[in-house]
Every structure is written in C-alpha cells, then in structure tokens.
Amino acid sequence: MRRALFGAATLLVVAGVVMTVPTRAEGQGTGVVEGVVTLHLQPPRRSAGRYPGSATASRAVQAVPAVVFVKGAVAGARPRLPATPPTMAQQDTGFVPAALVVPVGATVSFPNGDPFFHNVFSYSATARFDLGRYPRGETKEVTFDKPGIVKVYCEVHEFMRAVVVVAENQFHAVADAGGRFRIQGVPEGTYTFVVWHPDLDPVERQVRVTAGGTTRLDAELR
C-alpha cells in the first residue's frame, strides 16, 4: 500500500506499532545526502496520438526520472518562490523536463514549442487543471498552492507525461539517468526522505544528517 508522501510528521511501523516521528532540524550546520536510486521497471507501453495530425506514430510512454525529497516542512528553512516561473515545456512531443520540483505557491509555465497543438492537464488531487489546446508559441501557467505530487499529461498525445512535485522545503533532487542524486545544504537533524517514481511504490527512509558530513541514501523501487 502506498503511504502519504507529505506532512509535518512521519508514520513509522515498528513491531506492528505505529509511531509518529516529526521532521526536525537540530543545528546550524549542514550536510549532504547523496545516493543512487535503482528502478525495477517493466518495459514501457506504447501509445499513439489520439487525433489525426498529432504525431500519430506509436511511441513509448515518456520516461520520468525518480525524485528524492525531504517530507514535510523543515523548521527555519522555508523555500523561496523563484523570481521567474519554472518552465515545463512541450518540446519534440514530450515534456521538458519530465520531472520538476517547485515550492508551494510557485507558478509553472507550460510553453508549447512544437508545430502542433498540445493540451496540458492533470486530474491529481493536489492540483486539477486543463489548459485546453494551444499552438506553438503560446504559454499557459498554473499556480500550485498546496504540497503534493501532480501527474501531468497531454490530452492530444497519450504518451506524453511528466510530474510536478510541490514541496514544503528546498531539500530535493531529481535523479539523473544513472539514478544518482545529491542534495546539499541540509540542516543537521533527522528527516524522512521520500524516493518517488510514478510507476513504482515509493520508499521512505529515516536519515540522520550531520554537520559537515555526507550521508548515503541508496534505494530500490519496485
């Protein structure tokens, strides 16, 4: 069963007993958390565009990288809104980037860079929207006002997909093609880290961060 991914506290099950462990920062020093995420994925399904003239050749569903983030808010480390809207473009019949992490309250820009129509939408509980069809050169925006995970799709091209993680803190990373990630500047303390991928069960780990140290966090998602 999938567990809730955001919140001010973490639920741990120890010997059948559920305990609540709050996320907390304990010192002024900071450390690094790094590791490798291994994904045990099934072969991707293939799909075509839904409408004539919409890049109808069959294509594999878009790959999305794993995302690693600290669960919940971190005391004294509230994330800042970006000066300009983060961008998730529609380019070459895909979302670029396929995974984006933004703070609560951020506005994300969705420009269309392809010579045909796209229709960006999400039915996620965190944010539901449908931007309608719009052509090359046009941009639409969405403001994400609560934390959570938002799966993004194109109504015209079924194989297009992406994810926006709306975070309560700035301690997160998108894993690279080899599954590697590195999160710097994490305040000393004990946190719950979430390792997430849209096709696999998430993993939650308690991690102790020490000032000036590097903590290893490797995870396998199945």
N, C-alpha and C positions, 0 to 999 in steps of 0.2 A: 504493500500500500504506500502511496506517495504521501510524504509529510508536508505540512505547511512550510513555505520557504521564507517567509518574512515574519518579523515580530520582534518585540522587545525582549523576549525570553526564549530559551530553548527547552524543549521537552526531551529528556533522556529516559530510556528504559533500562534499568539495571536490576537484574534478577526478578524481572516481572513487575517492578515498582517504577512508576512514572515520577520523575523528579524534574523540577524546574530550575534551570541554571541561567541566570541573567547574563546578557552580554555586558562586559565591563572593561574599562580601561583603567590601569592601575598606576602608571607612572608617566613621567615626562619624556623618557627616552623612547626611541622607536626601533623596530626591527624589520626584517624581511621574511616573507613567506614565499617559497617557490617549490615547484614540483612538476610532475608530469601526469596528465590525465590520459588514461587508456580507455578507448571506446570500443566496445564489442558490438559492432553494428551489423545488421542484416544488409544484404545487397539493396541498394535504393530502388524503389519502384519507379517506373517510367510513366510519363504523362505527356499529353499534348495541350496546346492552347485550346480554349473552348470555342473560339469563333473563327470563321474564315478570315485569312489575312492577319492572324495574330500570332505568327511564328508557330505554325501548327505541327512542325516536325516533332516526333516523340523525343522527349528529353528526360534524363534522370531528375528526380526531385532535388532541389537545391540543397547542397551540403551546408550545415550550420555548425560552427565550432562550439566546443564546451566553454562555459562561463564559470568562473570561480569568484565568489564574493563573500564578504562578511555579512552574516544575517543580522538584521535589525539595526537600530541606531547605535552609534558609538559616542559616549559622553565626551563633550569637548571637541568633537571632530565632525561638525556638521558640514556636509558638502556644499560647495558654492555652485550657483547656477552659472552656466557658461555665458560668456559675453555675446556670443553668436550662436544661433541654433545648431545643434549637432545635425548631421545630414545622413540620411539613409536613401541613397539614390536608386533609381531604377535604370540599370545600365546593362546592355548586352543581354537582355531578358533575364535579369537577376537582380537581387537586392545587394547593394554595396554600401557599407559592409553587411554581412549576413547576421552579425550579432553586434549590438550596440548597448552600452550601459550608460544610463543617464541618471542624474539626481531627481528626486521628487520635485515637481514643479517645472521641469525642463520642457521646452518646446522643441520638437524634432521636425526638421524639414524633409519632405519627400519629393525631390525633383525628378521629373521624367526626362531622361537623356536618350531615350530610344525613339526611332522614327515611326512609332505606332502608339496606340493608346494603352494605358495601364489603369487599373482600378485598385488602389491600395485599401485594405480593410482588415479589421480584427474583430473577433467575437469573444475575446478574452474578458474574464471577469474584471481584471484590473482596468482595462480601457476598451470600450467598444466604439468603433468608428467605421465609416465607409466614406471614402473621399470621392467616390464617383469616378467616371472615366475622364481622363485629361491627357492632352497630347504632349509631344516633345516640346521642351522649353518652358512648360508650366511647372509650378511648385505649389504644393499644399502642405499645411502644417498641422501638427497635433500636439497639444499640451498634455503631459502625463502628470496628473495631480495626486496620485496615490501609489505606494510601493507595490511591486509585484512583477510578474512576468507577462509580457504581451507578445503573443504569436501573431506575426504579420504575414498576410498573403496578398496575392493579386487575383482578382476575380476573373480576369481575362486569361491569365496564364497559370494553370493549376500547379505547375512545377515550381513556381516562384514561392519562396518563403524566407522568413527572417524572424529574429526575435529582438525585442527591446526589453532589457532588464531595467526596471525603475528602482533605484537603490536609495537606501536611507543613509548611506555613508559613501566615502570615496575610496574604499579599500576593495578593489575588484580588478579582475583581468580577464581578457578573452584569450583562451589558449591558442597557440599558433598551430600550423599544420602538423607539427610533430607532437602536439599535446602539451607543449611546455608553456609555463606561465611564471610570472614573477610579480609580486606585489610588495612595493617598498613603502616605507614611512608609516608602518602600522604601529600605533602606540603600544607600549608594553602592557600586557594583560592577557586574559583568557577569552577566547572568542569561539563562536560557532562559524565555521566556514562551510558554505554550500558549493558543491560541484554539480553543475546542471547541464543537461543536454535535452533537446526536445524529444528524442526518440528513446531515451533510456531513463531508468529510475535514478533520481538524484541521490547523492551521497552527502551526509552531513558529518563533519568531524570537529571535535573539540581541539583547539590548537592553543598552546601557550606561546606567546611571543615575548622574547626577552630583548631588552635594550641593547642595541649593537650586535645582535645575533641574527642568524638565518635559520629559520625553521623549515624543515622539509615536509611537504604535503603531497604525497602521491596517491592517486585514486583510480580505481577501475569502475567504470559504469557499464552495467549490463541491462 
